Amino acid sequence: MPLCWCVQVYLKAPMILNGVCVIWRGWLDLHRLDGMGCLEYDDERAQHEDALAQAAFEEARRRTREFEDRDRSHREDMEVRTTLI
């Protein structure tokens, strides 16, 4: 015989829902398989996700700038070569 006949399980699940960081807090009844919960805005995780997104954006911007600089110098080299021929 089990030591505990726990009927309810309490959960806390962080997630991103429609681009918004939230925490689902609630409980589930294990016998009826229903329950209740609510969504709470997760400000700490939202700030963390925003910092990650900003870093990724800046990295993409830097790589694009480097590519454009290499492309520009390559075109200038090709123009110099064609004028010498």
DSSP file (Angstrom, degrees, kcal/mol; ACC not computed):
  #  RESIDUE AA STRUCTURE BP1 BP2  ACC     N-H-->O    O-->H-N    N-H-->O    O-->H-N    TCO  KAPPA ALPHA  PHI   PSI    X-CA   Y-CA   Z-CA
    1    1 A M              0   0    0      0, 0.0     0, 0.0     0, 0.0     0, 0.0   0.000 360.0 360.0 360.0 132.4    0.0    0.0    0.0
    2    2 A P        -     0   0    0      0, 0.0     3,-0.1     0, 0.0     0, 0.0  -0.255 360.0-134.0 -64.2 151.3    1.4    3.4   -0.9
    3    3 A L  S    S+     0   0    0      1,-0.2     2,-0.4     2,-0.0     0, 0.0   0.801  90.6  38.0 -74.1 -29.8    2.4    5.8    1.8
    4    4 A C        -     0   0    0      2,-0.1     2,-0.5     1,-0.0    -1,-0.2  -0.984  56.6-163.8-130.5 129.1    0.7    8.8    0.2
    5    5 A W        +     0   0    0     -2,-0.4     2,-0.2    -3,-0.1    -1,-0.0  -0.459  28.2 178.8-102.5  57.7   -2.6    8.9   -1.7
    6    6 A C        -     0   0    0     -2,-0.5    -2,-0.1     1,-0.2     3,-0.1  -0.419  13.5-179.7 -64.9 129.1   -1.8   12.3   -3.2
    7    7 A V        +     0   0    0     -2,-0.2    23,-3.6     1,-0.1    24,-0.4   0.734  61.7  53.6-101.2 -30.1   -4.7   13.4   -5.4
    8    8 A Q  E     -A   29   0A   0     21,-0.2     2,-0.5    22,-0.1    21,-0.2  -0.857  60.2-160.1-114.4 144.2   -3.4   16.7   -6.6
    9    9 A V  E     -A   28   0A   0     19,-2.5    19,-2.4    -2,-0.4     2,-0.4  -0.987  13.5-146.9-119.6 127.7   -0.1   17.6   -8.3
   10   10 A Y  E     -A   27   0A   0     -2,-0.5     2,-0.3    17,-0.2    17,-0.3  -0.804  20.3-168.9 -96.8 134.3    1.0   21.2   -8.2
   11   11 A L  E     -A   26   0A   0     15,-3.2    15,-2.1    -2,-0.4     2,-0.4  -0.897  22.8-170.8-126.9 151.2    3.0   22.5  -11.2
   12   12 A K  E     +A   25   0A   0     -2,-0.3    13,-0.2    13,-0.2    -2,-0.0  -0.927  18.8 176.1-137.7 112.3    5.1   25.5  -12.2
   13   13 A A  E     -A   24   0A   0     11,-2.8    11,-2.7    -2,-0.4     2,-0.2  -0.931  17.8-151.9-127.7 109.0    6.0   25.5  -15.9
   14   14 A P  E     +A   23   0A   0      0, 0.0     2,-0.3     0, 0.0     9,-0.2  -0.550  31.8 152.0 -75.0 143.5    7.9   28.4  -17.5
   15   15 A M  E     -A   22   0A   0      7,-2.6     7,-2.8    -2,-0.2     2,-0.6  -0.974  47.5-112.4-159.3 168.2    7.2   28.9  -21.3
   16   16 A I  E     -A   21   0A   0     -2,-0.3     2,-0.6     5,-0.2     5,-0.2  -0.964  33.3-172.5-110.6 117.1    7.0   31.4  -24.1
   17   17 A L  E >  S-A   20   0A   0      3,-2.8     3,-1.4    -2,-0.6    -2,-0.0  -0.942  71.1 -21.2-116.7 113.6    3.4   31.8  -25.2
   18   18 A N  T 3  S-     0   0    0     -2,-0.6    -1,-0.2     1,-0.3     3,-0.1   0.865 128.7 -50.9  54.3  39.0    2.9   33.9  -28.4
   19   19 A G  T 3  S+     0   0    0      1,-0.2     2,-0.5    -3,-0.1    -1,-0.3   0.550 116.8 113.5  80.5   7.6    6.3   35.5  -27.8
   20   20 A V  E <   -A   17   0A   0     -3,-1.4    -3,-2.8    21,-0.0     2,-0.5  -0.950  67.0-127.8-116.0 130.0    5.6   36.4  -24.2
   21   21 A C  E     +A   16   0A   0     -2,-0.5    21,-2.4    -5,-0.2     2,-0.3  -0.641  43.7 160.2 -77.4 121.8    7.5   34.8  -21.3
   22   22 A V  E     -AB  15  41A   0     -7,-2.8    -7,-2.6    -2,-0.5     2,-0.4  -0.887  36.1-135.1-135.9 165.5    5.1   33.4  -18.8
   23   23 A I  E     -AB  14  40A   0     17,-2.5    17,-2.2    -2,-0.3     2,-0.6  -0.996  15.7-147.0-122.2 125.7    4.9   30.9  -16.0
   24   24 A W  E     -AB  13  39A   0    -11,-2.7   -11,-2.8    -2,-0.4     2,-0.4  -0.843  20.7-177.1 -90.9 121.4    1.9   28.6  -15.8
   25   25 A R  E     +AB  12  38A   0     13,-2.6    13,-2.5    -2,-0.6     2,-0.3  -0.973  26.7 101.2-118.9 132.1    1.1   27.8  -12.1
   26   26 A G  E     -AB  11  37A   0    -15,-2.1   -15,-3.2    -2,-0.4     2,-0.3  -0.977  54.1 -98.9-179.3-168.2   -1.6   25.4  -11.2
   27   27 A W  E     -AB  10  36A   0      9,-2.7     9,-1.6    -2,-0.3     2,-0.4  -0.959  16.4-150.3-138.5 155.3   -2.6   22.0  -10.1
   28   28 A L  E     -AB   9  35A   0    -19,-2.4   -19,-2.5    -2,-0.3     2,-0.6  -0.987  16.4-134.1-126.2 137.3   -3.9   18.8  -11.6
   29   29 A D  E  >> -AB   8  34A   0      5,-4.1     4,-1.9    -2,-0.4     5,-0.6  -0.819  14.4-155.2 -87.4 120.1   -6.2   16.2  -10.1
   30   30 A L  T  45S+     0   0    0    -23,-3.6    -1,-0.1    -2,-0.6   -22,-0.1   0.738  89.1  47.4 -73.0 -22.6   -4.7   12.8  -10.8
   31   31 A H  T  45S+     0   0    0    -24,-0.4    -1,-0.2     1,-0.1   -23,-0.1   0.906 124.6  27.8 -83.8 -44.4   -8.0   10.9  -10.6
   32   32 A R  T  45S-     0   0    0      2,-0.2    -2,-0.2     0, 0.0    -1,-0.1   0.617  96.8-135.2 -91.5 -13.6  -10.2   13.2  -12.7
   33   33 A L  T  <5 +     0   0    0     -4,-1.9     2,-0.3     1,-0.3    -3,-0.2   0.873  68.5 105.7  56.3  41.8   -7.4   14.5  -14.9
   34   34 A D  E   < +B   29   0A   0     -5,-0.6    -5,-4.1     2,-0.0     2,-0.3  -0.834  36.8 146.6-133.5 177.1   -8.5   18.1  -14.6
   35   35 A G  E     -B   28   0A   0     -2,-0.3     2,-0.3    -7,-0.3    -7,-0.2  -0.961  35.3-101.0 178.4-163.9   -7.3   21.1  -12.7
   36   36 A M  E     +B   27   0A   0     -9,-1.6    -9,-2.7    -2,-0.3     2,-0.3  -0.992  34.0 155.6-148.3 149.5   -6.8   24.8  -12.7
   37   37 A G  E     -B   26   0A   0     -2,-0.3     2,-0.3   -11,-0.3   -11,-0.3  -0.960  21.9-141.0-161.3 177.2   -4.0   27.2  -13.3
   38   38 A C  E     -B   25   0A   0    -13,-2.5   -13,-2.6    -2,-0.3     2,-0.4  -0.970  18.8-120.0-146.0 160.1   -3.1   30.7  -14.3
   39   39 A L  E     -B   24   0A   0     -2,-0.3     2,-0.4   -15,-0.2   -15,-0.2  -0.876  25.3-169.4-103.8 134.5   -0.5   32.5  -16.4
   40   40 A E  E     -B   23   0A   0    -17,-2.2   -17,-2.5    -2,-0.4     2,-0.2  -0.974  29.1-110.8-123.3 138.3    1.9   35.0  -14.8
   41   41 A Y  E     -B   22   0A   0     -2,-0.4     2,-0.9   -19,-0.2   -19,-0.3  -0.482  24.8-146.1 -66.4 132.4    4.2   37.3  -16.7
   42   42 A D     >  +     0   0    0    -21,-2.4     4,-2.1    -2,-0.2     5,-0.1  -0.797  21.7 175.7-105.1  89.6    7.9   36.3  -16.1
   43   43 A D  H  > S+     0   0    0     -2,-0.9     4,-2.2     1,-0.2     5,-0.2   0.880  76.4  53.1 -64.3 -41.0    9.8   39.6  -16.1
   44   44 A E  H  > S+     0   0    0      1,-0.2     4,-1.8     2,-0.2    -1,-0.2   0.933 113.3  42.2 -62.7 -47.0   13.2   38.0  -15.3
   45   45 A R  H  > S+     0   0    0      1,-0.2     4,-2.9     2,-0.2    -1,-0.2   0.856 111.0  57.3 -69.3 -33.8   13.1   35.5  -18.1
   46   46 A A  H  X S+     0   0    0     -4,-2.1     4,-2.3     2,-0.2    -2,-0.2   0.912 107.4  47.7 -62.7 -41.9   11.7   38.2  -20.5
   47   47 A Q  H  X S+     0   0    0     -4,-2.2     4,-2.2     2,-0.2    -1,-0.2   0.899 112.6  49.6 -65.1 -39.8   14.7   40.4  -19.8
   48   48 A H  H  X S+     0   0    0     -4,-1.8     4,-2.2     2,-0.2    -2,-0.2   0.934 112.3  46.8 -63.7 -46.9   17.0   37.4  -20.4
   49   49 A E  H  X S+     0   0    0     -4,-2.9     4,-2.4     1,-0.2    -2,-0.2   0.871 111.2  52.8 -63.5 -37.5   15.3   36.4  -23.6
   50   50 A D  H  X S+     0   0    0     -4,-2.3     4,-2.6    -5,-0.2    -1,-0.2   0.908 108.3  50.1 -64.6 -41.7   15.5   40.1  -24.8
   51   51 A A  H  X S+     0   0    0     -4,-2.2     4,-2.3     2,-0.2    -2,-0.2   0.905 111.2  49.2 -63.5 -40.7   19.2   40.2  -24.1
   52   52 A L  H  X S+     0   0    0     -4,-2.2     4,-2.3     2,-0.2    -2,-0.2   0.913 112.0  48.3 -63.5 -42.3   19.7   37.0  -26.1
   53   53 A A  H  X S+     0   0    0     -4,-2.4     4,-2.4     2,-0.2    -2,-0.2   0.907 111.4  49.7 -65.5 -41.6   17.7   38.4  -29.0
   54   54 A Q  H  X S+     0   0    0     -4,-2.6     4,-2.6     2,-0.2    -1,-0.2   0.907 111.0  49.9 -63.4 -41.4   19.6   41.7  -29.0
   55   55 A A  H  X S+     0   0    0     -4,-2.3     4,-2.3     2,-0.2    -2,-0.2   0.912 111.7  47.9 -63.9 -42.5   22.9   39.8  -29.0
   56   56 A A  H  X S+     0   0    0     -4,-2.3     4,-2.3     2,-0.2    -2,-0.2   0.898 112.2  50.1 -64.6 -40.2   21.8   37.7  -31.9
   57   57 A F  H  X S+     0   0    0     -4,-2.4     4,-2.4     2,-0.2    -2,-0.2   0.921 111.4  47.8 -64.1 -44.5   20.6   40.7  -33.8
   58   58 A E  H  X S+     0   0    0     -4,-2.6     4,-2.6     2,-0.2    -2,-0.2   0.890 110.9  51.6 -64.9 -39.0   23.9   42.6  -33.2
   59   59 A E  H  X S+     0   0    0     -4,-2.3     4,-2.5     2,-0.2    -1,-0.2   0.917 110.9  47.8 -63.2 -43.3   25.9   39.5  -34.3
   60   60 A A  H  X S+     0   0    0     -4,-2.3     4,-2.2     2,-0.2    -2,-0.2   0.901 112.1  49.9 -64.1 -40.6   23.9   39.3  -37.5
   61   61 A R  H  X S+     0   0    0     -4,-2.4     4,-2.3     2,-0.2    -2,-0.2   0.911 111.2  49.1 -63.4 -42.6   24.4   43.0  -38.1
   62   62 A R  H  X S+     0   0    0     -4,-2.6     4,-2.5     2,-0.2    -2,-0.2   0.919 111.7  48.3 -63.2 -44.6   28.1   42.7  -37.6
   63   63 A R  H  X S+     0   0    0     -4,-2.5     4,-2.3     1,-0.2    -1,-0.2   0.878 111.2  50.5 -65.7 -37.3   28.4   39.7  -39.9
   64   64 A T  H  X S+     0   0    0     -4,-2.2     4,-2.6     2,-0.2    -1,-0.2   0.917 110.4  49.8 -64.8 -43.0   26.4   41.5  -42.6
   65   65 A R  H  X S+     0   0    0     -4,-2.3     4,-2.3     2,-0.2    -2,-0.2   0.915 111.1  49.2 -61.7 -43.7   28.7   44.6  -42.3
   66   66 A E  H  X S+     0   0    0     -4,-2.5     4,-2.5     2,-0.2    -2,-0.2   0.911 111.5  49.5 -62.3 -42.3   31.8   42.4  -42.6
   67   67 A F  H  X S+     0   0    0     -4,-2.3     4,-2.7     1,-0.2    -2,-0.2   0.926 111.1  48.8 -62.3 -44.7   30.3   40.7  -45.7
   68   68 A E  H  X S+     0   0    0     -4,-2.6     4,-2.5     2,-0.2    -1,-0.2   0.883 111.0  50.8 -63.8 -38.1   29.5   44.0  -47.3
   69   69 A D  H  X S+     0   0    0     -4,-2.3     4,-2.5     2,-0.2    -1,-0.2   0.927 112.4  46.1 -64.8 -44.2   33.0   45.3  -46.5
   70   70 A R  H  X S+     0   0    0     -4,-2.5     4,-2.3     2,-0.2    -2,-0.2   0.907 113.8  49.3 -63.6 -41.2   34.6   42.2  -48.1
   71   71 A D  H  X S+     0   0    0     -4,-2.7     4,-2.4     2,-0.2    -2,-0.2   0.913 111.0  49.6 -64.2 -42.8   32.3   42.5  -51.1
   72   72 A R  H  X S+     0   0    0     -4,-2.5     4,-2.4     2,-0.2    -2,-0.2   0.927 112.3  46.8 -63.1 -45.7   33.1   46.2  -51.6
   73   73 A S  H  X S+     0   0    0     -4,-2.5     4,-2.3     1,-0.2    -1,-0.2   0.879 111.6  52.1 -66.7 -35.7   36.8   45.6  -51.4
   74   74 A H  H  X S+     0   0    0     -4,-2.3     4,-2.3     2,-0.2    -1,-0.2   0.920 110.2  48.3 -64.3 -43.3   36.5   42.7  -53.8
   75   75 A R  H  X S+     0   0    0     -4,-2.4     4,-2.3     2,-0.2    -2,-0.2   0.905 110.8  50.9 -63.4 -40.9   34.6   44.8  -56.3
   76   76 A E  H  X S+     0   0    0     -4,-2.4     4,-2.2     2,-0.2    -1,-0.2   0.909 110.1  50.1 -63.3 -41.2   37.2   47.6  -56.0
   77   77 A D  H  X S+     0   0    0     -4,-2.3     4,-2.2     1,-0.2    -2,-0.2   0.902 110.5  49.8 -62.0 -41.3   40.0   45.1  -56.7
   78   78 A M  H  X S+     0   0    0     -4,-2.3     4,-2.2     2,-0.2    -2,-0.2   0.879 109.6  51.1 -66.5 -37.3   38.1   43.8  -59.7
   79   79 A E  H  X S+     0   0    0     -4,-2.3     4,-1.8     2,-0.2    -1,-0.2   0.901 109.9  49.7 -65.6 -40.6   37.6   47.4  -61.0
   80   80 A V  H  X S+     0   0    0     -4,-2.2     4,-1.4     1,-0.2    -2,-0.2   0.917 111.4  49.4 -64.1 -42.6   41.4   48.1  -60.6
   81   81 A R  H  X S+     0   0    0     -4,-2.2     4,-1.0     1,-0.2    -2,-0.2   0.896 110.4  49.6 -64.3 -40.8   42.2   44.9  -62.5
   82   82 A T  H  < S+     0   0    0     -4,-2.2    -1,-0.2     1,-0.2    -2,-0.2   0.838 109.6  51.3 -70.3 -30.8   39.9   45.7  -65.4
   83   83 A T  H  < S+     0   0    0     -4,-1.8    -1,-0.2     1,-0.2    -2,-0.2   0.799 108.2  52.9 -74.8 -26.7   41.3   49.2  -65.8
   84   84 A L  H  <        0   0    0     -4,-1.4    -1,-0.2     1,-0.2    -2,-0.2   0.726 360.0 360.0 -78.3 -21.6   44.8   47.8  -65.9
   85   85 A I     <        0   0    0     -4,-1.0    -1,-0.2    -5,-0.1    -2,-0.2   0.476 360.0 360.0 -80.8 360.0   44.0   45.4  -68.7
